[in-house]
Amino acid sequence: MPIIGSRGAGSAGGFGQRQGGFGAPVSMDFLVIAGGGNGGSKGGVGGGGAGSGGYRNSYASENSGRNSPTEANIEPRKGEVLTITVGAGGTTTYNPQFSDTGGEDSSIVGQTGVNITSLGGSRGGGTLYLSPNANTRPIVGGSGGGDFSPPVADGGSAGTAGQGFDGGSQPYSNPLYYSNAGGGGAGGPVSVGVFPSPGGSGLASSITGSSVTRAGGGGGGKYKAPSNPNNAGSGGGGNGGHGNPPQGSTQATSGSINTGSGGGGSGGGDPGPYTEAKWQGGNGGSGIVILRLPTADYSGVTTGSPTVTTDGSDTILQFTGSGTYKV
């Protein structure tokens, strides 16, 4: 009997070591939105709108990005530390030319296998008239960035399955308009052949207890479009800029913070150094990470100062900056 008891104790100890000393699993819902991309710059005929950050969701029966099914919730273990990263929005700087970054990833990473990552949104395309060597191309992202169709440019970039839609590819067909394409959103594709081209729509979630729409695409910029309506995607996307008189010039606007929305594309303009504000795309909105779990399982141990609220029998943590949560 002592031998059997010793062997049993040894097996239990070995199991505990394999689990890292953590306790029982805790079921949590999540919403992870990456930073949105920045709108295309460089003036010319107007920049493309930026894509929203990737959008992954496990709450209720709500969709993830690209109208994908709800994901399974996560089940980290008691005592485990979850590392939360909130991606910054893409930015545009001029030194000595425009530099476009795209959005940064957001994630939840645990110690026992949890790894939920949403990809940063693509920057929009930037076109200096018809010079291919002066173009900034959109890149693959959570949602794709908009740009002109070939042969003027390569067209919009791809979004990511389960996270967001492709950027638009706008025909370069009407010299009276020269309006670039919008960026993809988490909830809808981009309409092309529209002047100015709007950004893709965002997605609504009630994970915090009330419905909020986030992750909209940025609107395309324009040069001589006859009007300058707001053309951001719903959910916080930025509006595209507008170039020359007689309609007047308007600077592109940025995606709303902590929505992961894309910035609007720059307005167009006549040849020149392209340093004016109207030729700069809007910045992307920063992302957000939200956790929802039963209040009975909430430890209260966090870093990074998340906003903590309750809804019924659940506690909700909203991370608008990076931090940790100990389960």
C-alpha positions as CSV (number, residue, x, y, z in Angstrom):
1,M,0.0,0.0,0.0
2,P,2.7,2.5,0.8
3,I,4.3,1.8,-2.6
4,I,1.0,2.3,-4.4
5,G,0.4,5.5,-2.4
6,S,3.8,6.8,-3.3
7,R,3.2,6.1,-6.9
8,G,-0.1,7.9,-6.8
9,A,1.4,10.9,-5.2
10,G,4.1,11.0,-7.8
11,S,1.6,10.8,-10.7
12,A,-0.5,13.7,-9.2
13,G,2.6,15.8,-8.8
14,G,3.7,15.1,-12.4
15,F,0.3,16.1,-13.6
16,G,0.4,19.3,-11.6
17,Q,3.8,20.2,-13.1
18,R,2.5,19.6,-16.7
19,Q,-0.3,22.1,-16.0
20,G,2.1,24.6,-14.6
21,G,0.5,24.6,-11.2
22,F,-2.7,26.3,-12.5
23,G,-6.2,25.6,-11.4
24,A,-9.5,24.9,-13.1
25,P,-10.4,26.5,-16.5
26,V,-12.4,29.7,-16.5
27,S,-14.7,30.4,-19.5
28,M,-14.3,33.9,-21.0
29,D,-15.7,35.7,-24.0
30,F,-13.5,38.1,-25.9
31,L,-13.4,40.9,-28.5
32,V,-10.0,41.6,-30.0
33,I,-9.7,44.5,-32.5
34,A,-6.3,45.5,-33.9
35,G,-5.2,49.1,-34.8
36,G,-6.6,50.5,-38.0
37,G,-4.4,51.5,-40.9
38,N,-3.6,55.0,-42.0
39,G,-5.0,56.5,-45.1
40,G,-2.9,56.8,-48.2
41,S,-0.9,60.0,-48.7
42,K,1.2,61.7,-51.4
43,G,-1.5,63.8,-53.0
44,G,-1.8,63.5,-56.7
45,V,-5.2,62.1,-57.5
46,G,-6.1,61.3,-53.9
47,G,-5.1,58.5,-51.5
48,G,-6.9,55.2,-50.8
49,G,-8.8,54.7,-47.6
50,A,-7.2,52.5,-44.9
51,G,-8.5,49.1,-43.8
52,S,-9.8,48.5,-40.3
53,G,-7.9,46.4,-37.8
54,G,-8.7,42.7,-37.6
55,Y,-11.9,41.9,-35.6
56,R,-12.2,38.6,-33.7
57,N,-15.2,38.0,-31.4
58,S,-16.6,35.1,-29.3
59,Y,-19.5,36.8,-27.6
60,A,-23.1,35.5,-28.0
61,S,-24.0,34.8,-31.6
62,E,-22.3,37.9,-33.0
63,N,-20.1,37.7,-36.0
64,S,-16.4,38.0,-36.3
65,G,-14.9,40.1,-39.1
66,R,-15.8,39.4,-42.7
67,N,-19.1,38.2,-41.4
68,S,-17.5,35.0,-40.1
69,P,-19.1,32.8,-37.4
70,T,-18.7,33.5,-33.7
71,E,-15.5,32.0,-32.4
72,A,-15.3,29.6,-29.4
73,N,-14.6,31.3,-26.1
74,I,-11.2,30.9,-24.3
75,E,-10.6,28.9,-21.2
76,P,-7.5,30.0,-19.4
77,R,-6.8,28.4,-16.0
78,K,-7.0,29.9,-12.5
79,G,-3.7,31.6,-11.6
80,E,-2.7,32.0,-15.3
81,V,-1.6,35.4,-16.5
82,L,-3.1,36.7,-19.8
83,T,-0.9,39.3,-21.6
84,I,-3.0,41.8,-23.4
85,T,-1.6,43.8,-26.3
86,V,-3.6,46.7,-27.8
87,G,-2.4,47.7,-31.3
88,A,-1.7,51.3,-32.2
89,G,-3.3,52.8,-35.3
90,G,-1.2,53.5,-38.3
91,T,0.4,56.9,-38.7
92,T,1.7,59.1,-41.5
93,T,4.8,61.3,-41.2
94,Y,6.7,63.5,-43.6
95,N,10.5,63.4,-43.3
96,P,11.4,64.1,-46.1
97,Q,8.6,62.3,-47.8
98,F,5.4,60.6,-46.6
99,S,5.9,57.4,-44.7
100,D,2.9,55.1,-44.0
101,T,3.0,52.4,-41.4
102,G,-0.3,50.5,-41.2
103,G,-2.0,49.4,-38.0
104,E,-0.5,47.2,-35.3
105,D,-1.7,43.8,-34.0
106,S,-3.8,43.3,-30.9
107,S,-3.7,40.0,-28.9
108,I,-4.5,37.9,-25.9
109,V,-1.7,35.5,-25.0
110,G,-1.8,33.1,-22.1
111,Q,0.5,30.6,-20.5
112,T,-1.4,27.4,-21.3
113,G,-2.1,27.8,-25.0
114,V,-4.5,30.8,-25.3
115,N,-3.4,32.9,-28.3
116,I,-5.9,35.2,-30.0
117,T,-4.3,37.7,-32.5
118,S,-6.0,40.2,-34.7
119,L,-3.9,41.7,-37.5
120,G,-3.4,45.4,-38.0
121,G,-5.3,47.2,-40.7
122,S,-3.6,47.9,-44.1
123,R,-2.6,51.4,-45.0
124,G,-4.3,53.0,-48.0
125,G,-2.6,53.3,-51.4
126,G,-1.0,56.6,-52.3
127,T,-0.6,57.7,-55.9
128,L,1.4,60.6,-57.4
129,Y,-0.5,61.0,-60.7
130,L,0.5,58.2,-63.1
131,S,4.0,57.5,-61.8
132,P,4.1,53.9,-60.5
133,N,7.5,54.4,-58.8
134,A,6.0,57.1,-56.6
135,N,3.1,54.9,-55.4
136,T,2.7,53.5,-51.9
137,R,1.0,50.1,-52.1
138,P,-1.6,48.9,-49.6
139,I,-0.6,45.7,-47.8
140,V,-2.4,42.6,-46.5
141,G,-4.0,43.3,-43.2
142,G,-6.9,42.6,-40.9
143,S,-8.9,44.5,-43.5
144,G,-7.3,45.6,-46.8
145,G,-6.5,49.2,-47.9
146,G,-8.0,50.8,-51.0
147,D,-6.2,51.9,-54.2
148,F,-6.7,52.4,-57.9
149,S,-7.1,49.5,-60.3
150,P,-4.4,48.5,-62.7
151,P,-2.7,49.8,-64.8
152,V,-2.5,53.0,-62.6
153,A,-1.9,51.0,-59.4
154,D,-2.2,47.4,-58.2
155,G,-5.7,47.8,-56.7
156,G,-6.8,47.3,-53.1
157,S,-5.1,44.8,-50.8
158,A,-6.6,41.7,-49.2
159,G,-8.2,41.4,-45.8
160,T,-7.8,38.3,-43.6
161,A,-10.3,35.5,-43.3
162,G,-12.3,35.7,-40.1
163,Q,-11.1,39.3,-39.5
164,G,-12.0,41.8,-42.2
165,F,-12.9,42.6,-45.9
166,D,-10.6,43.5,-48.8
167,G,-9.8,47.1,-49.7
168,G,-11.5,48.5,-52.8
169,S,-10.0,48.7,-56.3
170,Q,-11.3,51.9,-57.8
171,P,-11.4,52.3,-61.6
172,Y,-9.3,55.2,-62.8
173,S,-11.9,56.1,-65.4
174,N,-13.3,59.6,-64.9
175,P,-10.9,62.6,-65.1
176,L,-13.6,64.8,-63.6
177,Y,-13.4,62.9,-60.3
178,Y,-10.1,61.1,-59.6
179,S,-11.5,59.6,-56.5
180,N,-9.6,56.7,-54.8
181,A,-11.1,53.6,-53.2
182,G,-12.1,53.1,-49.6
183,G,-10.6,50.7,-47.2
184,G,-12.2,47.4,-46.1
185,G,-14.2,47.2,-42.8
186,A,-14.8,44.4,-40.4
187,G,-18.5,44.2,-41.4
188,G,-18.8,45.0,-45.1
189,P,-17.0,45.3,-48.4
190,V,-16.2,48.5,-50.2
191,S,-18.4,50.0,-52.9
192,V,-16.3,50.9,-56.0
193,G,-17.3,53.0,-59.0
194,V,-18.7,55.4,-56.5
195,F,-17.3,59.0,-56.3
196,P,-16.0,59.4,-53.6
197,S,-15.7,55.7,-52.6
198,P,-16.8,54.9,-49.1
199,G,-15.1,52.8,-46.5
200,G,-16.4,49.4,-45.6
201,S,-18.8,49.2,-42.7
202,G,-17.9,48.1,-39.2
203,L,-19.5,45.5,-36.9
204,A,-21.6,46.0,-33.8
205,S,-21.1,44.1,-30.5
206,S,-22.9,44.1,-27.2
207,I,-20.1,42.4,-25.2
208,T,-20.0,45.4,-22.9
209,G,-23.7,45.3,-22.3
210,S,-24.7,47.9,-24.9
211,S,-24.3,47.8,-28.7
212,V,-21.2,49.6,-30.1
213,T,-20.1,49.5,-33.7
214,R,-16.4,49.5,-34.4
215,A,-13.8,48.7,-37.1
216,G,-15.0,50.7,-40.0
217,G,-12.9,51.4,-43.1
218,G,-11.5,54.7,-44.1
219,G,-13.0,56.6,-47.1
220,G,-11.1,57.2,-50.3
221,G,-9.6,60.6,-51.0
222,K,-10.5,62.7,-54.0
223,Y,-9.2,65.4,-56.3
224,K,-12.0,67.0,-58.3
225,A,-15.1,65.2,-57.0
226,P,-18.1,67.5,-57.3
227,S,-18.9,67.2,-53.6
228,N,-17.3,66.2,-50.4
229,P,-19.7,64.1,-48.4
230,N,-18.6,62.1,-45.4
231,N,-17.6,58.7,-46.7
232,A,-16.1,56.9,-43.7
233,G,-17.3,53.4,-43.0
234,S,-19.7,53.1,-40.0
235,G,-18.0,52.3,-36.7
236,G,-15.4,55.1,-36.6
237,G,-13.6,55.2,-40.0
238,G,-12.0,58.5,-41.2
239,N,-13.3,60.6,-44.1
240,G,-11.3,61.0,-47.2
241,G,-9.7,64.3,-47.9
242,H,-10.6,66.6,-50.8
243,G,-8.2,68.3,-53.1
244,N,-8.6,71.4,-55.3
245,P,-10.9,74.4,-55.7
246,P,-13.6,75.3,-56.7
247,Q,-15.0,72.9,-54.1
248,G,-12.3,73.7,-51.6
249,S,-9.8,71.4,-49.9
250,T,-10.4,69.3,-46.8
251,Q,-7.9,67.3,-44.9
252,A,-8.5,63.6,-44.4
253,T,-9.7,62.6,-40.9
254,S,-8.4,59.9,-38.6
255,G,-10.2,56.7,-37.5
256,S,-11.7,57.0,-34.0
257,I,-9.5,55.8,-31.1
258,N,-10.1,52.4,-29.6
259,T,-12.3,51.3,-32.5
260,G,-9.6,49.9,-34.8
261,S,-11.0,51.9,-37.7
262,G,-9.1,53.0,-40.7
263,G,-8.0,56.6,-41.6
264,G,-9.3,58.4,-44.6
265,G,-7.2,58.8,-47.8
266,S,-5.5,62.1,-48.6
267,G,-7.0,64.7,-50.9
268,G,-5.5,65.2,-54.3
269,G,-3.5,68.2,-55.5
270,D,-1.5,69.7,-58.3
271,P,2.2,68.8,-58.6
272,G,4.5,70.0,-55.9
273,P,6.4,69.0,-52.8
274,Y,3.3,67.3,-51.3
275,T,3.9,68.6,-47.8
276,E,0.6,70.3,-47.3
277,A,-1.8,68.8,-44.7
278,K,-4.4,68.1,-47.4
279,W,-2.0,65.6,-48.9
280,Q,-1.6,63.6,-45.8
281,G,-3.9,60.6,-45.0
282,G,-5.7,60.3,-41.7
283,N,-4.2,58.1,-38.9
284,G,-5.7,54.8,-38.0
285,G,-7.7,54.4,-34.8
286,S,-6.1,52.4,-32.0
287,G,-7.6,48.9,-31.2
288,I,-9.2,47.5,-28.1
289,V,-9.3,44.2,-26.2
290,I,-12.4,43.2,-24.2
291,L,-12.8,40.3,-21.8
292,R,-16.1,39.1,-20.3
293,L,-16.3,36.5,-17.6
294,P,-18.6,35.4,-14.7
295,T,-18.2,37.8,-11.8
296,A,-17.8,34.8,-9.5
297,D,-14.6,33.9,-11.3
298,Y,-13.2,37.5,-11.5
299,S,-9.8,37.8,-9.6
300,G,-9.5,41.6,-9.7
301,V,-5.8,41.3,-10.5
302,T,-4.8,43.5,-13.5
303,T,-2.2,45.8,-14.8
304,G,-2.6,48.5,-17.5
305,S,-5.7,50.1,-15.9
306,P,-8.5,48.5,-17.8
307,T,-12.0,49.8,-17.4
308,V,-14.0,47.3,-15.3
309,T,-17.8,47.2,-15.3
310,T,-20.5,44.6,-14.7
311,D,-23.5,43.5,-16.7
312,G,-25.8,41.1,-14.9
313,S,-23.8,38.3,-13.4
314,D,-20.7,39.1,-15.6
315,T,-17.7,41.4,-15.2
316,I,-16.3,43.1,-18.3
317,L,-12.7,44.4,-18.7
318,Q,-12.0,46.9,-21.5
319,F,-8.3,47.3,-22.3
320,T,-7.6,50.4,-24.3
321,G,-3.9,50.0,-23.7
322,S,-1.7,47.0,-23.1
323,G,-1.7,45.2,-19.7
324,T,-2.3,41.9,-18.0
325,Y,-5.1,40.0,-16.2
326,K,-4.4,37.2,-13.7
327,V,-7.2,34.6,-13.9
